[in-house]
Structures are given as structure tokens and as C-alpha cells.
Amino acid sequence: MTRKSASSSKTIAKEKQKRGNGRNIDWKRVARLMLVSRGIDEIQETELAPQGKVNYQFSSKGHELAQTLLGLELTHPHDAATVYYRSRPFMLAAGFTAQDAFSGDLARTGSPSGGRDVGVVFSMEPRNGVTVLPSSGDVGAQYTPAAGWAQAITYYQKELKDKEWKGAIAVALGGDGSVATNGFWSALTIATTLDLPMLFFIEDNGYGISVPRDMQSPGGDISKNLASFKNLKILTGSGTKPSESARLIKEAVDYVRSGKGTCLIRLDVPRLMGHTFGEDQSAYKSKKQIDEEKSRDPIVAIRNHLGDSKVWKSLSEEVNKDLRSSLEKAEKQASPALDSALKEIFSSGPHEAKVPPDLHKPALDFEAEANNSGPRINLSESIRRTMEIELESNPRLLIFGEDVGIRGGVHRVTLDLQHQFGENRVFDTSLSEEGIIGRATGMALAGLTPLPEIQFRKYADPATEQINDLGWLRWRTAGKFAAPVVVRIPVGHSKKTGDPWHSVSAEAIYAHSLGWRVAMPSNAADATGLLRSALRGQDPTIFLEHRALLDSPPGRRPYPGDEYALPFGKAEIVQRGDQLSVVSWGEMLYRCLEAAQPFGEAIEVIDLRTIIPWDKEAVLASVRKTGKCLIAHEDTVTVGFGAEIGATIAAEAFTYLDAPVERVATPDIPIPYNIPLMGTVIPSVEILCKRIEGLLAW
Ligand SMILES: Cc1ncc(C[n+]2csc(CCOP(=O)(O)OP(=O)(O)O)c2C)c(N)n1
């Protein structure tokens, strides 16, 4: 245990004692926390939002009791929760301060996101126990990262034999609207198929903005509809009656903590205000309904529950005074420095994030010499062997995806790894790409090194939301959280055939996905070097494996060694020349090399190796020498990555150019199934040759 975690465990133990180990509820404390949240809403709704100081105001009025009771239960040092924009009462119970809340809503420096994100898109390193994983503005996106954390809890216990994780749980909070999302179903499948210690905490206020609950789940009650779902305990009831809510929430938390499996609790709560500040709910709720909701105000319920009006009065006065002081302090926090938004999209220097506190990765050695002798192996074998070595050297590394287990992947790249390392470390997942990436996020935040595989590039589409949210995670928490997931994805046509579904390249989309590094190696040695660098690095990485290279002679190289690593952003000059620079990557590189052959030393061929970051300097230096450039890729032409390179050359090497910068790429159509048709679409050696000839003659 590190010094930091030892001291946080002590604080947590004290915290537990204070609360009678969670068994006896300190109702005064509950009331106080609820009043703090209610007071923040009041101040925001009557002052800060009308004054234009808070631009997104999400009221939690009505949700306070249930969330506070839950927050006070999550004191295990390895508990985690994913929350949503209405979760401020939970946050306060988990250790967030009123000043944190105000400063986040006012977008000040020192607030959780340093003013980059909306204040209610919460995240928090552990204070009273629970870690609040970076939430998302996407409804439903909170579920699968929580499932990932829950799976990490079981991994720490079963595989790493770490007793500290015993009894920890993961909780995802969501509204009744969120139960219709892909993320909810994906996480529910993950948690229940694996019997994970996960709690789904559904606050049912009857509406998703203006859409009633029966549009989200037939009949409007998800708990009834899930009654026969296997491996799922269901609890349902009021979220506004102190004793009932407390009993239900305790039962739910205790069930999951005891290791019995997954639980879903659905609690009825009123939403006492519009969806956001200024929204008029009378457009879709009758006056009778609004009045009925008011009659369930949990603040009234807790006041009655406390009974003693003097205690209530002094609590209210104390809270109001404290809130004024917190607001004053928050308003004094400066607005962020104007250049601060440009930082922390990628790591810089040593690992500094608070969550996870350490990445536990083997050291990277870019000086390690490549072994150039030995039998030439194909790309597939080099990736497999690298994964094998990395699994051996990093006990926290996990490989998962569809069919990667016993079958060894549909491309056979994970062949035998499950047999060698066991089912905890190399495993098949349910068929949900959102689940694969979301789960990886939760695992990485829990300190593991997830290496998921997506079966084909096109099938990463359902994971887009999670990919984007993960990419920005470091930035939107001002560097406090990091989740360096490495995703392997096969791309492009195969040697034998193509089709619209299995042959997509589209690396440009990932180049546009903020916060991700993107590698696309063209040979076995580079694949090893870049994959190792990704796995031992600090940033999320998309690792693209061209299908036509997985087992074909041009990409074969001797295995470069168990420590060999390549830095990102270093292109390779594959062939030197002085009249034309040809820039390419992946399988297209070999077509370029063949097309360049007749022109001998006139052509300089550059293998970019990584798309993000890309080696601008190498390309510009080459173009400044040759005065001409052709960029070739298999991805489609419009807004393909070649456009970025072309624009950069135009801006930074314009005066050196003797000809227009040209691109050769697949036209803007999917890859056809018919082989000759495919041949007409993916740029051929002949076409490349003609374009080279044309440029040389310019
Ligand atoms: C993926 C996605 N779609 C739509 C939205 C816009 N949106 C924000 S909140 C919301 C309603 C969510 O309702 P519910 O989950 O019941 O939570 P509540 O606001 O009622 O607490 C919608 C549609 C969004 N943020 N994300």
C-alpha cells in the first residue's frame, strides 16, 4: 500500500466509525447534506443563473434523499461510482464541497475540470472512499465504465489476490430515461453475465426532459420489466421516504458488497423543477401532477423525520451561512488562464493523474536495439508475440473482445493466449462494442492495462460514444484522471477479398477523435515496437492492423526483441530519393514502393507509421528537398488524412513546391465485394505509377 492510500484508508476508517460503520444512519448529517444541495440549487436558481453567471443549471430538487443515503454508504476505498448531471447530492455525500460545486458551475480555476466542462459533469478522486469516475454529457454513457470498474474489482481479488479490493462495489446512477440507452443494456449484460459487484441506481422521476417514462420502458417501470432477468436482484420503492429509502438502499448496497452479484434499485423521486433552469414543465405536466410531486418533496420528509424543529432551524441557518461563505470563496477563484484549455489532452512527462494513482507499467526503453536477425515473422505473429511478452511483464494487462479467447480471434492474432494466461486475463466479451470500450475505460481508471480488440473497423461504430468520451477524459478532468486504453482494430481489405463491412479503413475518423494516438504499422517489427510503446505508455491508443498485411510476405520482419519499442510520431524513410516524396502508411505503402520502382532513386518513400502524432518534420524536410509530394492512402479521399498532410505542406513548405501536392486514395464510396470492382476502387500500383510519372514530368 502506498503512503497516500494508507492515509486515505485511515480517514475512511474514521469516517466509518463516525457513521457507526454505516449501520446507524446519522439523520442529522443526512439532513445537513440535503440542505446543502437544496441551498445550492436555490442560490443558483434565484441568483447565479438569472445573473448569467451559471449557464447550465440542473436542479437536483427532489433527488436529494436517495442520493445522499447512497453516497454515505460508499466508503470502501475501492468503491467507484459513475454519476450524471443530477447527481450533486450524491457528490456532496461523497465528499464534494459546496465550494467545489459553485466553482465548477462558475467555471473557475481549481474546480474539478478547471472550467473546461459543465460543472455538473462531475468527477472526483476519492475523499470519503468512493472514486467518482469522470461522468459524461451523454445520457447512458455512465454505465459501461462502472461495469469495467466492477470487473476490475473481481480481477484484483481473483487474479492479483489483492485483499484490499474485497467488498468494493461499482455503482452507476441514472434516470428513468437512461434505461433506454445502449449503455444501460450493455452494462446490464456485462454485469449479470459475469455476476459483477455492480449496483444500478435508477432515480425514476417520470420524465426524460419532457418524455414520460412509459416511452423509455414499456409500462414505465424498468424494475417490473427486469423481474425475470437472471443474476439480477431487483429492489424498488420510494426515494423520498427516509426510513423506506434508507432500508432499500442499504439492502441494495449490502447485497452487492457481500459478493452475491448485481443489483438494480429503482426509486421513485419527484423532479421538482424543469429539466434545466428556465424550462417550463407546465408544457407537459398538469398542475395536479406538479402539486403531487411537490407533496413528495424529500426536504419536507427529512424535516418531519428529524422531528425537532429547533435542530432543523439551526441546521438551516448554519448551512445558509456556510453556503454564502463557499460561494464567496468560489467567486474569488480566478477564471482559468486563457492558454490552459490547450493543455492535458495528452500526457506530458511522468504520470501525474490522481486516478489511477500509478499506472504500474514496465519501463519503456527507446534505446533497446532491434534484433535484425532470425526468421521473418508476419504481422500477426509479431503482434501475438508482443502481447505474450507484455502479458508476462505486466500482470495488470488484460486482453478481451469478441472471440479472442478460445478461438484466438477471428483473425487468429490472440491465438493460444487464453490457454497460456487463463480466462481472467484473456477473455471473450458480450457482443457490444460500447461495452468493450466503456468497460476498458473503467478498468484503466482502476489501474489495469486493458487491451481490447474490436473485431473489424466497421464494428467499432457502436463504440463511438465511449471512444470519444475516453479520448477527452484527461482533458476534461484537468489532468486528474487518465485511462490509457489500447484498442486493436483490424482495418482495410484482406488479401483475398473486400466488402463494405469488413474492409473499412477510415483512420481519419480516429485522427479526428481527440486525445487518441493512432498507429498503423506496415511491418512486423514496427508493429511490435509501436504496440509495446502504446501498452507501456500513458495515452489512449488506437492500434490499426491492416488485414492484408496480417499474413503476407512484404510485412514480414525478424522479431525485433522483447524490449524493443518505437516512439510515436517518427516516420521511416523507406527509400531515399530526391525528386518526389511519396507519403503513405499501412498496406498502401507497398503499392507505392512497387510503383516507385521504375523511377529508381528519384522517389523518396516515407512510411508515416503513426497518424497521431504524425511526423510533420520528416515529411516537410523531404518535401523541402524534393519539391514535390504525392500522398497515398486506402482511406477515402475527402477529408482523408492526406488532406491534412497536404494542407500542412501548403502552409509550411509552399515556397519549396515545384508541383501541386497530390493525393491518391479510394474514391468516396464503400469497398465493393466483387474482386475486380474492388480492384478499380482501391488505388492500384498502375494508378500510383501514372501519378508519379505525371508529377515527375511537372
Ligand atoms: C446520448 C444523449 N442523448 C440525448 C441527450 C439530451 N438529454 C439530456 S438529459 C435527457 C433526459 C434524460 O432523462 P433521465 O435519464 O430520465 O434523467 P433526468 O433528467 O430525468 O434526471 C436528454 C434527452 C444527451 N445528453 N445524451
PDBQT file of the ligand as one rigid body, heavy atoms in Angstrom, charges set to zero:
ROOT
HETATM    1  C1  LIG A 701     -26.984  10.439 -25.720  1.00  0.00    +0.000 C 
HETATM    2  C2  LIG A 701     -27.776  11.648 -25.312  1.00  0.00    +0.000 A 
HETATM    3  N1  LIG A 701     -28.961  11.897 -25.926  1.00  0.00    +0.000 NA
HETATM    4  C3  LIG A 701     -29.674  12.980 -25.566  1.00  0.00    +0.000 A 
HETATM    5  C4  LIG A 701     -29.232  13.838 -24.611  1.00  0.00    +0.000 A 
HETATM    6  C5  LIG A 701     -30.055  15.069 -24.222  1.00  0.00    +0.000 C 
HETATM    7  N2  LIG A 701     -30.657  14.849 -22.879  1.00  0.00    +0.000 N 
HETATM    8  C6  LIG A 701     -30.069  15.331 -21.788  1.00  0.00    +0.000 A 
HETATM    9  S1  LIG A 701     -30.842  14.865 -20.406  1.00  0.00    +0.000 SA
HETATM   10  C7  LIG A 701     -32.005  13.998 -21.248  1.00  0.00    +0.000 A 
HETATM   11  C8  LIG A 701     -33.090  13.280 -20.488  1.00  0.00    +0.000 C 
HETATM   12  C9  LIG A 701     -32.579  12.241 -19.548  1.00  0.00    +0.000 C 
HETATM   13  O1  LIG A 701     -33.590  11.810 -18.676  1.00  0.00    +0.000 OA
HETATM   14  P1  LIG A 701     -33.354  10.860 -17.458  1.00  0.00    +0.000 P 
HETATM   15  O2  LIG A 701     -32.322   9.869 -17.764  1.00  0.00    +0.000 OA
HETATM   16  O3  LIG A 701     -34.666  10.338 -17.038  1.00  0.00    +0.000 OA
HETATM   17  O4  LIG A 701     -32.758  11.806 -16.324  1.00  0.00    +0.000 OA
HETATM   18  P2  LIG A 701     -33.440  13.031 -15.575  1.00  0.00    +0.000 P 
HETATM   19  O5  LIG A 701     -33.025  14.268 -16.317  1.00  0.00    +0.000 OA
HETATM   20  O6  LIG A 701     -34.896  12.845 -15.608  1.00  0.00    +0.000 OA
HETATM   21  O7  LIG A 701     -32.900  13.026 -14.210  1.00  0.00    +0.000 OA
HETATM   22  C10 LIG A 701     -31.783  14.106 -22.613  1.00  0.00    +0.000 A 
HETATM   23  C11 LIG A 701     -32.639  13.511 -23.658  1.00  0.00    +0.000 C 
HETATM   24  C12 LIG A 701     -27.982  13.556 -24.025  1.00  0.00    +0.000 A 
HETATM   25  N3  LIG A 701     -27.433  14.339 -23.108  1.00  0.00    +0.000 N 
HETATM   26  N4  LIG A 701     -27.302  12.447 -24.380  1.00  0.00    +0.000 NA
ENDROOT
TORSDOF 0
